[in-house]
């Protein structure tokens, strides 16, 4: 379930990152996120500022329909490179903040891309269990070739765990 959740969220975020320029065409598309600040278990990146980019309404609706869970997101920008962001969001740092070491993928650069190639996107994926909910966090990094600023799309999904036959309540398929 956690792998499927991560893949689905990653695909949606990739679409969202490329679609954000359409926001001005959608009246009432909402604010730059469903939360006003990063969640307490996500360490803030020094120097990152909340961005005024809005997630397009069709993307938000697709995320909620596709993932069948509560979706929250927020967008920041920074002058740091995607590599610097990946270096900050290490598995060790995120585990110390409460994320699961075994089911969190950590951060990866897009393979086959160089920093100078347009559209190169990096991402981080972390997950954990909170009560009966699976929580997934994806951080998608998109660097603008012209300004060299990096946009950080943070998305968090809460989904009910899939019951495992023969396992006690709250057990996950990996237990």
PyMOL commands that set and color helices and strands:
alter all, ss='L'
color gray80, all
select helices_A, chain A and resi 2-25+57-67+82-88+91-96
alter helices_A, ss='H'
color red, helices_A
select strands_A, chain A and resi 49-50+70-78+106-108+121-130+133-143+150-160
alter strands_A, ss='S'
color yellow, strands_A
deselect
rebuild
show_as cartoon
